[in-house]
Amino acid sequence: MSDMDAHLLIVDDDERIRDLLKKFLMRSGFLVTAARDAAHARRVLSGLDFDLIVMDVMMPGEDGVSLTRALRETHTTPILLLTAKGETEHRIAGLEAGADDYLAKPFEPKELLLRINAILRRMPEAPEQDIAAKVLHLGPIRYDIERGEMWQGEEPVRLTATESQLMKIFSAQPGEPISRAKLVEDLGRDKGQAQERAVDVQITRLRRKLEQDPKQPRYLQTVRGAGYMLAPD
């Protein structure tokens, strides 16, 4: 799928912002559907699949963080949250709920476009080459490198777009530590401590799916002074 084929869902209670975003993104080549609040978004999502959801955090009724958390129970669709400037707690809460990225308001439309394209590129096709270990074993978890799929027994383990990309990065270098800065770079994000903190949140979420005891990780280890390392069986 090219980025320009992507179907986006915009969720924002501000009609002016919603219309401006829809027009801008359609001019940029995307298919765009808009929803005025969380309830409207739920109805739309019940009948359509999307490649990315761009959602405001502060909405009347159910807010963006709560909707993100609820969607993560059944959807792996990437989610980009829009937060008011300075709402650090909302950004962290959004990432913990399962969002893939956030953008602080006010923002330049071109920056939104860059973030959207970066997220859509986080799930590249597997390279056409022989991979020595096609399946990694992490205790009861199996990770299929070529398919980018994770299983526990016969049950698939749902991964968000960012979690899936992290697994691709780690599985390409099992047993080798990867720095937080390198992870930020490979995820296509801007450099900086804030994004490194965001990576830490995503690692914590991924550990919950990999580890029997996420607080004492066996397979996705922290290497002091070097970053994180995937240590398969």
Backbone hydrogen bonds, N-H to C=O, Kabsch-Sander energy under -0.5 kcal/mol:
donor,donor_aa,acceptor,acceptor_aa,energy
5,D,2,S,-1.8
6,A,3,D,-1.5
8,L,6,A,-0.6
8,L,31,L,-3.3
9,L,52,L,-2.2
10,I,8,L,-0.5
10,I,33,T,-2.9
11,V,9,L,-0.5
11,V,54,V,-2.8
12,D,10,I,-0.5
12,D,35,A,-1.9
15,E,13,D,-0.8
18,R,14,D,-2.8
19,D,15,E,-2.5
20,L,16,R,-2.4
21,L,17,I,-2.8
22,K,18,R,-2.2
23,K,19,D,-2.6
24,F,20,L,-2.5
25,L,21,L,-2.7
26,M,22,K,-2.1
27,R,23,K,-2.2
28,S,24,F,-1.2
29,G,26,M,-1.5
30,F,25,L,-2.2
31,L,6,A,-2.4
33,T,8,L,-2.6
35,A,10,I,-3.1
41,A,37,D,-2.4
42,R,38,A,-2.5
43,R,39,A,-1.7
44,V,40,H,-2.2
45,L,41,A,-2.9
46,S,42,R,-1.3
47,G,44,V,-1.4
48,L,44,V,-1.4
51,D,7,H,-2.6
52,L,7,H,-1.1
53,I,78,P,-2.4
54,V,9,L,-3.0
55,M,53,I,-0.6
55,M,80,L,-2.7
56,D,11,V,-2.7
57,V,82,L,-2.3
59,M,57,V,-1.0
64,G,57,V,-2.8
67,L,63,D,-2.2
68,T,64,G,-2.3
69,R,65,V,-2.4
70,A,66,S,-2.1
71,L,67,L,-2.8
72,R,68,T,-2.0
73,E,70,A,-1.3
74,T,71,L,-1.8
75,H,71,L,-3.5
80,L,53,I,-3.1
81,L,79,I,-0.5
81,L,101,D,-2.3
82,L,55,M,-2.8
83,T,81,L,-0.6
83,T,103,L,-2.1
85,K,105,K,-1.2
87,E,84,A,-2.0
88,T,86,G,-1.9
90,H,87,E,-0.5
91,R,87,E,-1.8
92,I,88,T,-2.4
93,A,89,E,-2.4
94,G,90,H,-2.4
95,L,91,R,-2.3
96,E,92,I,-2.6
97,A,93,A,-1.7
98,G,94,G,-0.7
98,G,95,L,-0.8
99,A,94,G,-2.6
100,D,79,I,-2.5
101,D,79,I,-1.3
103,L,81,L,-2.4
105,K,83,T,-3.6
111,E,108,E,-1.0
112,L,108,E,-1.7
113,L,109,P,-2.3
114,L,110,K,-2.1
115,R,111,E,-2.4
116,I,112,L,-2.6
117,N,113,L,-2.5
118,A,114,L,-2.2
119,I,115,R,-2.3
120,L,116,I,-2.3
121,R,117,N,-1.2
122,R,119,I,-1.6
123,M,120,L,-0.5
129,Q,127,P,-1.9
132,A,130,D,-0.6
134,K,132,A,-0.8
136,L,143,Y,-2.7
138,L,136,L,-0.5
138,L,141,I,-3.3
141,I,138,L,-1.9
142,R,151,W,-2.9
143,Y,136,L,-2.7
144,D,142,R,-0.5
144,D,149,E,-3.1
145,I,134,K,-2.5
145,I,143,Y,-0.8
146,E,134,K,-0.6
148,G,144,D,-2.0
149,E,144,D,-1.1
151,W,142,R,-2.9
152,Q,155,E,-3.1
153,G,140,P,-0.9
155,E,152,Q,-1.9
157,V,150,M,-3.1
158,R,156,P,-0.6
161,A,76,T,-0.6
164,S,160,T,-2.8
165,Q,161,A,-2.1
166,L,162,T,-2.5
167,M,163,E,-2.2
168,K,164,S,-1.9
169,I,165,Q,-2.3
170,F,166,L,-2.9
171,S,167,M,-2.8
172,A,168,K,-1.0
173,Q,169,I,-0.5
173,Q,170,F,-1.3
175,G,230,L,-3.1
176,E,173,Q,-1.8
178,I,228,Y,-3.2
183,L,179,S,-2.2
184,V,180,R,-2.5
185,E,181,A,-2.1
186,D,182,K,-2.9
187,L,183,L,-1.8
188,G,185,E,-1.4
189,R,184,V,-2.3
196,E,192,G,-1.7
197,R,193,Q,-2.4
198,A,194,A,-1.7
199,V,195,Q,-2.1
200,D,196,E,-1.9
201,V,197,R,-1.8
202,Q,198,A,-2.0
203,I,199,V,-2.6
204,T,200,D,-2.2
205,R,201,V,-2.1
206,L,202,Q,-2.4
207,R,203,I,-2.6
208,R,204,T,-1.3
209,K,205,R,-0.7
209,K,206,L,-1.0
210,L,206,L,-1.2
211,E,207,R,-3.1
216,Q,213,D,-1.9
221,Q,219,Y,-0.8
221,Q,229,M,-2.5
223,V,221,Q,-0.6
223,V,227,G,-3.1
224,R,222,T,-0.7
226,A,223,V,-2.8
227,G,223,V,-2.1
228,Y,178,I,-2.5
229,M,221,Q,-2.4
231,A,219,Y,-3.4
231,A,229,M,-0.5
233,D,137,H,-3.2
